[in-house]
Amino acid sequence: MPERNKPQRDFKGNKAHLPSKPCAVCGRTMTWRKAWAKNWEEVRYCSDACRARKGPTT
């Protein structure tokens, strides 16, 4: 069992240091998520609703 008073070295909730980028449809800022780790460069939409509202790709 880990000690509670021991300082942590890994990420434990400090989202200020995570990368972010705007949604291609609404412009809302999206913060990096672990689920997007493998394809962060290809993530363009903040939600399924924005993905459905996307315009034609050129």
N, C-alpha and C positions, 0 to 999 in steps of 0.2 A: 504494500500500500504506500503511495507517495506521500511525502510530508507536505502539509499545507503551507507552511511558512517559507518553503524553499522557493527562490526565484525561478521562473520558467524561462527557458531559452527558446522554445518553439513558439509559433504563432498561436495565440490564445484569445482571439477576438478583437485585435487592434486593426480595424478595417482601414484606417487612415493610410496605411502603407501598401495597400493592395492596388493593382492597376485598375483603371476604369476607362470607359469610353462611352460616347453618346449612342442612343438608339437611332437607327437609320430612319425611322418613321416619326416618332414623337420627340426625339431629342433628349429624353430622360437619361440621366447618367446611370450606366450599368457598372456595378462593381464586380470584379473577378470572383468566380465561384469555383470550388473544387471540382464540381461536375463539368465545368468548362475547361479544365486544365489541358486536355488533349487537343481542343480545337478553339482556343480563345481567339485566334486570328480570324476565324470564320464566323464568330458570333456577331450578328448584326442587329437583332431585335430583342427588346426587353421582355416580351411576352408573346403568347400565342395570338392575342388580339392584334398586336402590331404586325406580326407575321402575316395575318390574314388581310390586313389593310395595306400591305406593301404594294408599291406601284410596279409597273412593268420594268423588268431589268433591261438595261441597254448594254 
